[in-house]
Every structure is written in structure tokens, then in C-alpha cells.
Amino acid sequence: MQTMAESPEQSSVGSLSSRAKAGHAYIYVVGANGTAVIDPTNWQLIVNGPGVAPGVWYIFMDNHYRDQFGRLWSQSSALEESYSALASVYVTDPKTFRNEKTIPLGYNAVHTVGLTPDGKFAVVPFGAENKLSVYDTKTYEQVATVSVGDGPFDMMISSDGKYCCTPEANSDTLTVVDPKTWKVIGRVPTGQGSGSFMVTTWPNNKFASVECCGYHGAKYNLATGPPATPTGKGFAIKYVDLASQSVIKTIPLDFLAVWDEFTPDGKYDFIFGPLAAKIVVVDTGTLEVTETIELQSNPTLNGYITPDPNGKYVYASVKDGLQVIDTSSLQIVDTIPTSGVIGTPFLLT
């Protein structure tokens, strides 16, 4: 029972500590509106705790990668409608539910924060300033700035540390940067009007998948600037060969795809979006759609999809809870209620 002297944060940590087993892995669904902790051995919700930076509902958890200290990096853009809500990057300990550092970034459009494979550097796309800023995750100091195309929205570094990829929505380009020197080494056209804005590098480090929104204009999805306008090209995902720096496949979609994630063996690519209650699965060997999985509800902008490290399951966070997808059958095998928490699933010990 929570006493008057306990904060919700302390109560949640205490409840988890009393029920957790040493060395046992738990699923943490971490979002702006709360954190749900689940035991994957029986799919039971153990405890609900605070979310990252409690009270900041428009914060985005856009990946499941952590820094060298095991912390999450997330971000919020300034809202044009409210000058009091300025941009920031938040560094959070997912196990204690505490925000450990806030980096204020003023009135700016800040998008998905990514990390180097060793977790020593965080890269922040500044959509309104057409640049990437690189931060040391130990000191929080900015150590490099990279000028890129118009409207960088996302970024990801390949697991071998060779490529840093960032798509630019208004330039219709994927810019490739060398993470060792932070110099631009290539620019891949994704097609006029494609609106390339999100990216995932493949487990084999040879390819990148680029989500395209078919919009131009810096305000798309809470960024500052003029309103976005449709280009008429529609939604799509494009696969890019990083060695030849060329698009090798385009798959048109009937929904806005924002994220995609792979099984650890790289066999399947799961494509996911905030406004559609489904996941499109692509066979990476053929680059063809092999399955469409109907979800129980939409994920909203705060939902995310994460593969289990053992490759057996993929977890999709949606309005109705955490949906568990078997990667062999490509079927949903369970839905775990999370009391309204929507966020990024992590498997943490």
C-alpha cells in the first residue's frame, strides 16, 4: 500500500523490487503517459509506474536503443501553437522511472534521437535547422554538428558503426554520414515528392528501409514551419542499398508507416504506423509483402514495435495493451492489458 510519505515513483519501484526475481528479464513498456512492467513468463502486468518526463505528453520514444549507461534518449519538438512548450531531449532511467537529464533546445523542431552502437554518442536531428547535433552521452556536451538536407526527421546508425543515415522529408533524400568523422559520404535520392522521413538500418548493415510520407513542409508531425502539403505520391517504404547508394525496391502502402523493425535474424521486416491497426510484414529475401497482421487497436504516435532478442516474439504497443506476435506463425498470440500505457517495449534484466 502506498503511504502518504511515498511518491508514486517510489511506490512503483518498491512494488517492482518486492516482486521481481534476481536476474529475471522483464518487459518495460516505457511511454510519456506511464511505464508498464510485464513478466514475459506468464504475460502478467506486475506494476505501472510514471512515464518519461511525467506530464510531457508529446514526448516521443522512437527507438529501443539505450546509451552506455542503459538510459533512454527521447525528445519533444516545440509546438507552434504554444510557445511555452519548447523542444527538449530527455535522458531517462527506464528501471527507476526517473528523468536524469533534460537538454533544453528552445523553439525548434527536434526529431528522433539515435545512438552509436557503443552508446557513447547521441545524434539529434534538428528539422528546422537542417542539421544533426552529436552529444556525448556521459557529459551531455555537443561534440559535432553535421549539415544535411531540408527537413531531417529521423536517423539511425548501423550496428557495425559504418553508416549514419538520416532522411530529409523536403529534400526527398537519404543522407549517409560517416559516424567516425561525422562527414557526409553520400546522398541517395528517394524520388521526387516521396517525403522520406523515417529510417531503419538492417541487421546485416547492408541496407536501410526508408518510410516515405508523401508530404512536404516542415510542420509535418509537430515540427515548426509552414503547414505540410501532400505531394500526390502517397505513402511508401523504400529499400536502399547503402554500398551502391541506390533505391532497390519501393513498396506502396495504404497507411502512414512511421517505424519498421526486424527479427534478429533479419528474415522479416515489420512495418508499423500510428494511425493503422495493422502491421505489414516483408520477407527480406524477396522484398515482397508476406503477411498483414491485424492489430486490436491503433498504436497512436506514442506506440512502438520491438523484437524480442531471442527472435521468438515481436511486441507491439497499442491502445488496448501490448500485443505479442509469434515470429514463426506471424500471428498474435496474446494481448497484455497495460492500463492505458502506450510506449516502447524494452526487455530489461
C-alpha positions in Angstrom: 0.0 0.0 0.0 1.2 3.5 -0.8 1.8 5.6 2.3 1.4 9.4 2.5 5.2 9.7 2.5 5.7 7.8 -0.7 5.7 9.3 -4.1 4.1 7.3 -7.0 7.6 6.8 -8.3 8.9 5.3 -5.0 5.8 3.2 -4.7 6.2 1.8 -8.2 9.9 1.0 -7.7 9.2 -0.6 -4.4 6.4 -2.7 -5.8 8.6 -3.9 -8.6 11.5 -4.7 -6.3 9.4 -6.8 -4.0 8.0 -8.9 -6.9 11.0 -9.1 -9.3 13.3 -12.0 -9.3 17.1 -11.5 -9.5 18.5 -12.0 -13.0 15.0 -12.3 -14.5 14.2 -10.3 -17.6 11.0 -8.1 -17.6 9.3 -6.2 -20.4 9.2 -2.5 -19.7 6.7 -0.6 -21.9 8.0 3.0 -21.5 5.9 5.9 -22.7 5.2 9.5 -21.9 2.0 8.6 -20.1 3.4 5.8 -17.9 5.6 2.7 -17.7 4.1 -0.8 -17.6 6.3 -3.7 -16.3 5.3 -7.2 -17.6 6.6 -10.7 -16.7 7.1 -12.4 -20.0 7.0 -15.9 -18.5 3.3 -15.6 -17.8 2.4 -12.3 -19.6 1.2 -10.7 -16.4 1.3 -7.0 -15.7 3.4 -6.5 -12.5 3.2 -2.8 -11.9 2.5 0.6 -13.6 4.9 3.4 -12.9 5.4 7.0 -14.2 6.4 7.7 -17.8 9.4 9.5 -19.1 9.4 13.2 -18.0 5.9 12.9 -16.4 3.5 15.5 -17.6 5.0 16.0 -21.0 2.5 14.1 -23.2 4.0 15.0 -26.5 7.4 13.3 -25.9 8.4 10.7 -28.4 10.0 7.3 -27.7 11.2 6.5 -31.2 13.6 3.6 -30.7 14.5 0.8 -28.3 18.2 1.5 -28.1 20.0 2.7 -24.9 23.2 4.6 -24.2 26.3 3.3 -22.5 24.7 3.7 -19.1 21.5 1.8 -20.1 19.4 5.0 -20.3 16.8 6.1 -22.9 17.0 9.2 -25.0 13.8 10.7 -26.2 12.6 14.1 -27.5 9.9 16.6 -27.9 9.6 19.4 -30.5 8.4 22.9 -29.8 4.7 23.3 -30.6 3.9 26.2 -32.8 0.6 26.7 -31.0 2.2 27.0 -27.6 5.5 28.9 -27.2 5.7 27.7 -23.6 6.2 24.1 -24.8 9.7 24.2 -26.1 11.9 21.5 -27.5 14.0 19.2 -25.3 15.8 16.0 -25.2 15.2 13.8 -22.1 17.5 11.1 -20.7 15.7 8.6 -18.6 16.5 5.5 -16.5 13.8 3.0 -17.6 14.1 0.9 -14.4 13.7 3.7 -11.8 11.3 5.8 -14.0 13.4 8.8 -13.3 14.4 11.6 -15.8 18.1 12.0 -15.2 18.8 14.9 -17.6 16.9 17.4 -19.7 18.7 19.2 -22.5 16.6 22.3 -23.4 16.7 23.1 -27.1 14.5 26.1 -27.4 11.9 26.8 -30.1 12.9 24.1 -32.5 11.8 21.0 -34.4 13.6 18.1 -32.8 13.1 14.6 -34.1 14.1 11.0 -33.4 17.3 10.7 -31.2 19.6 7.9 -32.2 22.7 6.4 -30.6 26.0 5.0 -31.8 26.3 1.2 -31.3 28.5 1.7 -28.2 26.0 4.1 -26.7 28.7 6.8 -26.3 27.1 9.4 -28.6 23.5 10.5 -29.2 22.5 12.1 -32.5 19.7 14.6 -32.6 18.1 15.8 -35.9 17.1 19.5 -36.0 14.3 19.6 -38.6 14.1 23.4 -38.7 17.9 24.0 -38.9 18.8 21.2 -41.3 21.5 19.7 -39.2 22.4 16.8 -36.9 23.8 17.5 -33.5 26.0 14.9 -31.8 26.1 14.7 -28.0 28.5 12.9 -25.7 26.2 10.7 -23.5 28.5 10.9 -20.5 29.0 14.7 -20.4 25.9 15.8 -22.4 28.2 18.1 -24.3 27.6 18.8 -28.0 30.7 17.5 -29.8 29.8 17.7 -33.5 27.4 19.3 -36.0 26.5 17.9 -39.4 24.8 19.9 -42.1 22.3 17.8 -44.0 19.3 18.3 -46.4 16.0 20.0 -45.9 13.9 18.6 -43.1 15.9 15.8 -41.4 13.3 13.9 -39.4 15.0 10.7 -38.2 18.4 9.0 -38.0 19.9 5.6 -37.3 23.4 4.3 -37.2 24.1 0.8 -38.5 25.2 -1.8 -35.9 28.7 -2.0 -37.3 29.1 1.7 -36.9 29.8 2.3 -40.5 26.8 4.4 -41.6 24.7 7.1 -40.0 21.5 7.5 -42.1 19.1 10.4 -42.0 16.1 11.0 -44.3 15.1 14.5 -45.2 11.4 15.0 -45.9 11.6 18.1 -48.0 14.7 17.1 -50.0 13.4 13.6 -50.8 16.8 12.3 -49.9 18.6 9.9 -47.6 21.9 11.4 -46.4 24.6 9.0 -45.3 27.2 10.2 -42.8 30.4 8.5 -41.5 30.0 8.2 -37.7 33.8 8.2 -37.2 34.3 11.6 -38.8 30.8 13.0 -38.8 31.3 13.8 -42.5 28.6 13.3 -45.2 29.7 10.5 -47.5 26.6 10.2 -49.7 23.1 11.4 -50.6 20.6 8.9 -52.0 17.5 10.4 -53.9 14.3 8.6 -52.8 12.2 10.0 -55.6 10.6 13.4 -56.2 7.7 14.0 -53.8 8.4 10.9 -51.7 8.8 12.8 -48.5 11.4 10.4 -47.0 11.2 10.9 -43.2 12.0 7.8 -41.1 14.7 5.2 -41.5 15.9 1.8 -40.1 19.2 0.2 -40.9 19.0 -3.6 -41.4 20.6 -6.2 -39.1 23.1 -7.1 -41.9 24.2 -3.4 -42.2 23.9 -3.5 -46.0 20.6 -1.9 -46.4 18.3 0.8 -45.0 14.5 1.0 -45.1 13.1 4.4 -45.5 9.5 5.3 -44.7 8.0 8.0 -47.1 5.1 10.2 -46.1 4.3 11.8 -49.4 4.3 15.3 -47.8 6.5 18.4 -48.0 6.5 21.2 -45.5 8.3 21.5 -42.1 5.2 21.3 -39.9 4.5 17.7 -40.6 4.1 15.8 -37.3 4.6 18.7 -34.8 7.6 20.3 -36.5 7.8 24.1 -36.7 7.3 25.9 -40.0 4.6 26.2 -42.7 1.9 23.6 -43.0 2.7 20.4 -44.8 1.2 19.7 -48.2 0.7 16.3 -50.0 2.8 15.7 -53.0 0.5 13.2 -54.6 3.0 10.4 -54.3 1.3 8.7 -51.3 2.7 6.5 -48.6 5.5 4.0 -49.3 8.6 2.2 -47.9 11.8 2.2 -49.9 14.7 -0.1 -49.5 18.2 1.4 -50.1 21.5 -0.4 -50.8 24.0 1.5 -48.7 27.0 0.4 -50.7 25.7 1.4 -54.1 23.6 4.3 -52.5 20.5 3.5 -54.6 16.9 2.6 -54.0 16.4 -1.1 -54.9 12.7 -1.6 -54.1 9.6 0.5 -53.4 6.5 -0.9 -51.8 3.4 1.4 -51.9 1.4 1.4 -48.6 -2.2 2.4 -47.8 -1.2 3.8 -44.4 1.4 6.2 -42.9 4.3 3.9 -41.9 6.5 5.5 -39.2 8.5 2.6 -37.9 9.8 -0.7 -39.0 11.7 -3.4 -37.1 13.4 -6.6 -37.9 13.6 -10.0 -36.4 17.1 -10.5 -35.0 17.9 -12.9 -37.9 16.8 -10.3 -40.4 14.3 -12.6 -42.0 11.2 -10.3 -41.6 10.7 -6.6 -41.6 7.6 -5.5 -39.6 6.2 -2.2 -40.8 4.0 -0.2 -38.4 2.2 3.2 -38.2 0.4 5.3 -35.6 -2.9 5.6 -37.5 -3.4 2.0 -38.7 -4.4 -1.1 -36.7 -2.1 -3.4 -38.6 1.4 -4.5 -39.3 2.7 -5.2 -42.8 5.4 -8.0 -42.8 8.0 -8.0 -45.6 10.2 -11.1 -46.4 13.7 -9.6 -46.7 14.8 -12.3 -49.0 12.3 -11.5 -51.7 11.3 -7.9 -50.6 7.7 -8.9 -51.0 4.8 -8.5 -48.5 4.3 -11.9 -47.0 1.6 -11.1 -44.3 -0.6 -8.4 -42.9 -1.3 -8.7 -39.2 -4.5 -7.0 -38.0 -3.9 -5.4 -34.6 -6.6 -4.9 -31.9 -6.3 -1.1 -32.0 -4.1 1.7 -33.3 -0.7 2.4 -31.6 -1.1 6.2 -31.7 2.0 8.4 -32.0 3.5 7.1 -28.8 3.3 3.4 -29.6 6.2 1.3 -30.9 7.2 -2.2 -32.0 10.2 -4.1 -30.6 11.6 -7.5 -31.4 12.5 -9.9 -28.5 16.2 -10.5 -28.5 15.6 -14.3 -28.8 13.8 -13.7 -32.0 10.6 -15.6 -30.9 8.3 -12.7 -30.5 7.7 -9.1 -31.6 5.9 -6.8 -29.2 3.6 -4.1 -30.5 2.3 -1.4 -28.1 -1.2 -0.2 -29.0 -4.1 1.5 -27.2 -5.5 -1.8 -25.9 -2.2 -3.1 -24.5 0.9 -5.0 -25.5 0.3 -7.3 -28.4 2.6 -10.3 -28.6 3.3 -11.6 -32.2 4.9 -15.0 -32.8 7.5 -14.6 -35.5 7.1 -18.2 -36.7 3.4 -18.1 -37.4 3.2 -14.3 -37.8 0.1 -14.4 -35.6 -0.9 -12.5 -32.4 -0.7 -15.0 -29.5 -1.6 -12.7 -26.6 -2.6 -9.2 -25.7 -1.5 -7.9 -22.3 -3.5 -5.1 -20.8 -1.3 -2.2 -19.8 -3.8 0.1 -18.1 -3.6 2.7 -20.9 0.2 2.8 -21.1 1.4 3.1 -24.7 5.1 3.3 -25.4 8.3 1.5 -26.4 8.8 -2.1 -25.2 12.2 -3.0 -23.7 13.4 -6.4 -22.4 15.4 -5.5 -19.3 17.0 -7.7 -16.6 
